[in-house]
Every structure is written in structure tokens, then in C-alpha cells.
């Protein structure tokens, strides 16, 4: 009888523990449609977004934040809705589609009349400090090919560091990363459009 009572007490304790456990929250880098910029004039090319290379320290489901002592904290109950590399890819693709005025055609048939711009990004740093800032350090490569020039390909490799202030809490930190990514998209889109029209265009300073 005593053993049975102990088992019942243990079961109740486990049940209460499960009910009182911290819930898991999921976040995305894709900004709400109402916060994105309006579509710009159609770009003079088709474009395809390549897979994103993400810094290995943060490329995992939980959010990884930097501590004041230089250490990293893995927030098991605060997670990305998809692998961080995929989140970055999908968010950046959506931002570029709106700025270019054309859809991402990666893996889809292309028109022969227009050149094809390929965009590849290597996220070297994806830094998060709660209540302070969100920062991304990205090397990005533009590659354009045209059937009119015997398939000749031109490339341009640039880098950008974007830092966005973040208010207190995880939600504001994620919002800061969304804004930083939007700023990056603006830099890439302007450079790509100028470069597509004038091949001598250089990387932004």
C-alpha cells in the first residue's frame, strides 16, 4: 500500500512538472508582409537564390545568444521555425523578390531573352545580444550569365556588416535581425541592379 502511494505521488509530481514546464517559442526571420517595402520596378534580369552558408556556431534550431563574458548561451525554449540557414534564405529571397519585382527561379526554367543573376551568401557571423543589438556579417556573390554572350559569366563578390539595435527581450532581438536582413537585401538589390545595367559597378563601400 505504501509503495502504491509513493507511485501515485510520483505520478502526480511528474504530471504537475510537465504542466508547469516552460513552453517552447518559435521565431522566424521572415518579416510580416505589412512591414516589407513595396515592389520596385522590374529588374533587367531573372534571378535565382542559391543555398545559404551559415556560421556553424549558430546553425542549430535553438537561438544562440552572446553573453557579456564572451560565452554563448543556447536557448532551448526559444527556437527558429526552420533551420537558421533556411530561415535566412527564405527571408532574404522574399525581400529580394519584392525589390527586383521578379520571382526567384532557382531550379525552374529560365527565359532565353534575359540574363540570369545568381546570388550566393555566406553568413560569417550572426550575432545576437539581448537588449543590445543584432548583427550579421555576410559575404555575398553575384554571378550573371547571358545567352547573348555565348553564356559568358561575370561575377562580383562583396561583403556587408549590418548592425541593428535591439530592445529588451527575445521578440525585439528577432525583430532587429529581421530589420538587419532587410537592410542587407536593400544593399544587395541596389548593387545587383546597378551592376546588371553597368557591369563596371563596384561593391558598396
KEKE-3310 file (N, C-alpha, C; in steps of 0.2 Angstrom, whole numbers, plus 5000, padded with zeros to 4 digits):
npx = (5004:5010:5020:5012:5006:5017:5020:5009:5010:5022:5019:5009:5017:5026:5017:5012:5024:5026:5016:5019:5031:5042:5035:5039:5045:5043:5052:5054:5063:5057:5049:5033:5021:5016:5026:5036:5044:5037:5035:5048:5053:5054:5068:5082:5084:5083:5082:5090:5091:5104:5108:5111:5126:5129:5135:5143:5142:5130:5121:5109:5094:5089:5089:5104:5113:5125:5134:5138:5151:5158:5154:5143:5126:5114:5097:5086:5072:5068:5066:5071:5059:5062:5078:5091:5099:5090:5079:5086:5089:5075:5069:5078:5076:5063:5063:5072:5064:5054:5060:5067:5056:5053:5051:5060:5069:5076:5080:5070:5064:5071:5070:5076:5079:5083:5096:5103:5104:5113:5113:5123:5126:5136:5135:5145:5145:5133:5126:5120:5114:5104:5094:5103:5110:5108:5117:5124:5136:5141:5147:5144:5140:5138:5133:5132:5125:5123:5114:5116:5129:5136:5134:5143:5150:5149:5156:5154:5160:5156:5155:5146:5142:5130:5122:5110:5101:5094:5079:5074:5072:5068:5059:5061:5074:5074:5066:5075:5085:5077:5076:5089:5092:5083:5089:5101:5096:5092:5104:5111:5101:5101:5115:5116:5106:5111:5124:5119:5115:5126:5140:5153:5151:5155:5158:5148:5154)
npy = (4994:5006:5007:5009:5021:5029:5028:5034:5047:5051:5050:5060:5071:5071:5074:5087:5094:5093:5100:5113:5116:5126:5134:5131:5143:5149:5156:5167:5173:5179:5194:5201:5204:5217:5225:5225:5232:5241:5233:5236:5244:5232:5222:5221:5207:5190:5180:5169:5161:5155:5141:5146:5148:5146:5152:5140:5140:5145:5139:5130:5123:5130:5147:5156:5165:5179:5181:5193:5190:5185:5172:5159:5157:5144:5144:5134:5134:5144:5145:5143:5143:5135:5127:5138:5143:5140:5148:5161:5161:5160:5172:5182:5179:5182:5196:5201:5197:5206:5218:5217:5214:5203:5185:5172:5160:5149:5132:5132:5133:5145:5161:5163:5176:5185:5189:5179:5181:5175:5173:5171:5168:5170:5168:5174:5179:5179:5187:5189:5199:5200:5214:5223:5222:5216:5208:5205:5198:5196:5188:5191:5185:5189:5183:5183:5178:5177:5172:5178:5182:5171:5163:5168:5172:5183:5189:5196:5199:5204:5211:5213:5221:5222:5230:5231:5240:5232:5230:5226:5208:5193:5194:5207:5206:5197:5204:5214:5207:5204:5217:5220:5210:5215:5227:5222:5215:5227:5233:5223:5222:5234:5235:5224:5228:5240:5235:5225:5234:5242:5235:5239:5243:5244:5236:5241:5254)
npz = (5000:5004:4994:4983:4986:4985:4972:4966:4971:4965:4951:4951:4954:4943:4933:4936:4935:4921:4917:4922:4915:4905:4891:4873:4862:4845:4832:4817:4803:4793:4789:4793:4780:4780:4784:4775:4761:4747:4730:4719:4703:4689:4688:4677:4674:4676:4692:4703:4719:4728:4740:4757:4766:4783:4798:4808:4822:4826:4818:4821:4829:4841:4847:4848:4859:4863:4878:4891:4895:4884:4882:4874:4874:4873:4869:4873:4874:4865:4849:4831:4817:4807:4801:4804:4793:4782:4786:4785:4771:4765:4770:4765:4751:4749:4752:4742:4730:4731:4729:4717:4709:4703:4703:4712:4703:4705:4701:4691:4675:4663:4655:4638:4634:4643:4654:4668:4685:4698:4716:4729:4747:4761:4777:4789:4802:4814:4825:4841:4854:4868:4871:4867:4853:4836:4824:4808:4797:4782:4767:4750:4734:4717:4702:4685:4670:4652:4638:4626:4625:4622:4634:4643:4659:4672:4688:4704:4720:4736:4753:4768:4783:4794:4807:4820:4832:4847:4856:4873:4877:4869:4858:4853:4849:4838:4830:4827:4820:4809:4803:4801:4791:4781:4778:4773:4761:4754:4751:4743:4732:4726:4722:4714:4704:4699:4694:4685:4675:4673:4670:4676:4689:4706:4722:4736:4747)
capx = (5000:5014:5023:5007:5005:5023:5020:5004:5013:5027:5015:5006:5023:5028:5011:5012:5030:5025:5011:5022:5037:5042:5033:5044:5043:5046:5053:5056:5067:5053:5045:5026:5020:5014:5032:5041:5044:5034:5039:5051:5052:5056:5075:5084:5087:5080:5087:5090:5094:5107:5108:5114:5130:5128:5140:5142:5141:5123:5117:5105:5087:5088:5093:5111:5115:5131:5134:5143:5158:5160:5152:5137:5120:5109:5091:5082:5065:5067:5069:5069:5054:5066:5085:5093:5101:5084:5076:5089:5087:5069:5068:5082:5073:5057:5065:5074:5059:5050:5064:5068:5050:5053:5052:5066:5068:5080:5078:5065:5066:5073:5069:5082:5080:5085:5101:5101:5108:5113:5115:5125:5128:5140:5135:5151:5143:5126:5127:5114:5114:5098:5094:5108:5110:5108:5122:5126:5142:5139:5150:5139:5142:5133:5135:5127:5126:5118:5114:5118:5136:5139:5134:5149:5148:5153:5155:5156:5160:5156:5154:5142:5141:5124:5121:5103:5099:5088:5076:5074:5068:5069:5055:5064:5080:5072:5064:5081:5088:5073:5077:5096:5092:5080:5094:5106:5093:5092:5111:5112:5097:5104:5121:5114:5103:5116:5129:5116:5114:5133:5145:5158:5149:5159:5154:5147:5159)
capy = (5000:5012:5008:5012:5028:5033:5028:5039:5054:5052:5051:5067:5076:5072:5077:5094:5096:5093:5106:5119:5117:5132:5132:5132:5148:5148:5163:5167:5179:5182:5199:5202:5207:5224:5228:5225:5238:5239:5231:5241:5242:5226:5221:5219:5201:5185:5179:5163:5162:5149:5140:5150:5145:5149:5151:5134:5141:5147:5135:5125:5125:5135:5153:5156:5172:5180:5183:5198:5187:5182:5165:5158:5153:5141:5145:5128:5135:5149:5141:5146:5139:5131:5128:5145:5144:5140:5155:5167:5160:5162:5179:5186:5178:5186:5203:5202:5197:5212:5224:5216:5214:5196:5179:5168:5155:5143:5126:5132:5135:5152:5164:5164:5183:5189:5186:5176:5183:5170:5176:5166:5172:5166:5172:5173:5180:5180:5188:5191:5201:5203:5221:5227:5223:5210:5209:5200:5199:5192:5189:5189:5184:5190:5180:5184:5175:5179:5168:5183:5182:5164:5160:5171:5173:5188:5188:5201:5197:5209:5209:5219:5221:5226:5230:5234:5240:5228:5232:5220:5203:5189:5196:5213:5204:5194:5210:5218:5203:5205:5223:5219:5206:5219:5232:5218:5214:5233:5234:5218:5223:5240:5234:5220:5231:5244:5230:5222:5239:5244:5230:5241:5244:5241:5234:5247:5255)
capz = (5000:5004:4988:4978:4987:4983:4965:4964:4972:4959:4945:4951:4953:4936:4929:4938:4932:4914:4915:4923:4911:4901:4884:4868:4857:4838:4828:4810:4801:4788:4792:4791:4774:4781:4786:4770:4756:4741:4725:4714:4695:4687:4687:4670:4674:4681:4697:4707:4725:4730:4747:4761:4771:4789:4803:4812:4829:4827:4814:4825:4830:4847:4846:4851:4860:4866:4884:4892:4896:4878:4881:4871:4878:4869:4872:4871:4873:4860:4843:4824:4815:4802:4802:4803:4786:4778:4788:4781:4764:4763:4771:4760:4745:4749:4752:4735:4725:4731:4727:4710:4705:4699:4707:4712:4698:4707:4699:4687:4668:4663:4648:4635:4632:4649:4658:4674:4691:4704:4722:4735:4753:4766:4783:4793:4809:4815:4832:4845:4861:4870:4874:4864:4845:4831:4819:4803:4793:4776:4761:4745:4727:4712:4696:4680:4663:4647:4632:4621:4625:4622:4640:4647:4666:4676:4695:4709:4727:4741:4760:4771:4790:4796:4815:4821:4839:4849:4863:4878:4876:4863:4852:4850:4846:4832:4825:4825:4815:4803:4800:4798:4785:4776:4776:4768:4755:4750:4748:4738:4727:4723:4719:4708:4698:4695:4691:4679:4670:4671:4673:4679:4696:4711:4728:4740:4752)
cpx = (5004:5018:5018:5006:5011:5023:5015:5007:5018:5024:5012:5012:5025:5023:5011:5019:5030:5021:5014:5029:5036:5040:5039:5041:5047:5046:5055:5059:5063:5048:5038:5026:5019:5021:5037:5039:5040:5038:5042:5050:5056:5064:5076:5086:5082:5085:5085:5094:5097:5106:5112:5119:5130:5133:5139:5140:5133:5118:5114:5098:5086:5092:5099:5112:5121:5130:5139:5150:5161:5158:5145:5132:5115:5102:5086:5075:5063:5070:5067:5063:5056:5073:5087:5095:5095:5080:5079:5088:5081:5067:5072:5079:5067:5058:5067:5069:5055:5054:5066:5062:5049:5053:5058:5064:5073:5077:5072:5068:5067:5071:5076:5084:5083:5091:5099:5106:5107:5116:5117:5128:5131:5140:5140:5150:5136:5125:5121:5115:5108:5098:5099:5108:5109:5113:5123:5132:5142:5144:5145:5142:5137:5137:5130:5129:5121:5119:5117:5125:5139:5139:5140:5146:5152:5151:5157:5155:5161:5155:5150:5142:5135:5123:5115:5102:5093:5086:5077:5070:5069:5065:5058:5071:5079:5070:5070:5085:5084:5075:5084:5096:5088:5085:5099:5103:5093:5099:5112:5108:5099:5110:5120:5111:5107:5121:5126:5116:5121:5138:5151:5157:5153:5155:5153:5152:5156)
cpy = (5006:5013:5011:5019:5032:5033:5034:5046:5056:5054:5058:5073:5077:5075:5085:5097:5097:5099:5113:5121:5123:5130:5134:5138:5147:5155:5162:5174:5183:5187:5199:5206:5215:5228:5228:5231:5236:5237:5237:5239:5236:5226:5219:5212:5196:5183:5172:5163:5155:5148:5144:5146:5149:5147:5145:5135:5143:5143:5129:5127:5130:5141:5153:5163:5173:5183:5189:5196:5184:5175:5165:5155:5150:5141:5139:5129:5141:5146:5144:5141:5134:5132:5135:5147:5144:5147:5161:5167:5162:5169:5183:5185:5182:5194:5205:5202:5203:5218:5223:5216:5208:5191:5175:5161:5149:5136:5126:5134:5143:5154:5165:5172:5187:5185:5183:5178:5178:5174:5171:5170:5167:5170:5170:5174:5181:5181:5192:5193:5204:5209:5225:5228:5216:5212:5203:5202:5194:5194:5186:5189:5185:5187:5180:5181:5176:5174:5172:5183:5175:5161:5163:5173:5179:5188:5195:5199:5203:5207:5215:5217:5225:5225:5234:5234:5235:5230:5226:5214:5199:5192:5202:5211:5201:5199:5214:5214:5204:5212:5223:5216:5211:5224:5228:5217:5221:5234:5229:5220:5229:5239:5229:5223:5236:5240:5227:5227:5242:5239:5232:5244:5240:5239:5241:5248:5255)
cpz = (5000:4998:4983:4979:4985:4975:4962:4965:4967:4953:4945:4951:4946:4931:4930:4935:4925:4913:4917:4920:4907:4894:4879:4863:4851:4835:4821:4808:4795:4791:4789:4785:4775:4782:4781:4765:4750:4735:4721:4707:4694:4685:4680:4669:4677:4686:4700:4713:4727:4737:4751:4765:4777:4794:4808:4819:4831:4823:4817:4827:4835:4845:4851:4853:4864:4873:4885:4893:4890:4877:4877:4875:4873:4872:4870:4870:4868:4854:4836:4822:4810:4804:4800:4796:4781:4780:4784:4774:4762:4764:4766:4753:4744:4748:4745:4730:4725:4728:4719:4706:4701:4704:4707:4708:4699:4705:4694:4680:4668:4655:4645:4633:4637:4652:4665:4680:4696:4710:4727:4741:4758:4772:4788:4800:4809:4823:4835:4852:4864:4874:4871:4856:4842:4826:4814:4799:4788:4770:4755:4738:4722:4706:4691:4673:4658:4641:4626:4620:4626:4629:4645:4654:4669:4683:4698:4716:4731:4748:4763:4779:4792:4804:4816:4829:4841:4856:4867:4876:4869:4857:4849:4846:4839:4827:4823:4819:4808:4799:4797:4791:4779:4773:4771:4761:4751:4747:4742:4731:4723:4719:4713:4702:4695:4691:4684:4673:4668:4674:4677:4687:4701:4717:4732:4746:4759)
residu = (UNK:UNK:UNK:UNK:UNK:UNK:UNK:UNK:UNK:UNK:UNK:UNK:UNK:UNK:UNK:UNK:UNK:UNK:UNK:UNK:UNK:UNK:UNK:UNK:UNK:UNK:UNK:UNK:UNK:UNK:UNK:UNK:UNK:UNK:UNK:UNK:UNK:UNK:UNK:UNK:UNK:UNK:UNK:UNK:UNK:UNK:UNK:UNK:UNK:UNK:UNK:UNK:UNK:UNK:UNK:UNK:UNK:UNK:UNK:UNK:UNK:UNK:UNK:UNK:UNK:UNK:UNK:UNK:UNK:UNK:UNK:UNK:UNK:UNK:UNK:UNK:UNK:UNK:UNK:UNK:UNK:UNK:UNK:UNK:UNK:UNK:UNK:UNK:UNK:UNK:UNK:UNK:UNK:UNK:UNK:UNK:UNK:UNK:UNK:UNK:UNK:UNK:UNK:UNK:UNK:UNK:UNK:UNK:UNK:UNK:UNK:UNK:UNK:UNK:UNK:UNK:UNK:UNK:UNK:UNK:UNK:UNK:UNK:UNK:UNK:UNK:UNK:UNK:UNK:UNK:UNK:UNK:UNK:UNK:UNK:UNK:UNK:UNK:UNK:UNK:UNK:UNK:UNK:UNK:UNK:UNK:UNK:UNK:UNK:UNK:UNK:UNK:UNK:UNK:UNK:UNK:UNK:UNK:UNK:UNK:UNK:UNK:UNK:UNK:UNK:UNK:UNK:UNK:UNK:UNK:UNK:UNK:UNK:UNK:UNK:UNK:UNK:UNK:UNK:UNK:UNK:UNK:UNK:UNK:UNK:UNK:UNK:UNK:UNK:UNK:UNK:UNK:UNK:UNK:UNK:UNK:UNK:UNK:UNK:UNK:UNK:UNK:UNK:UNK:UNK)
# end
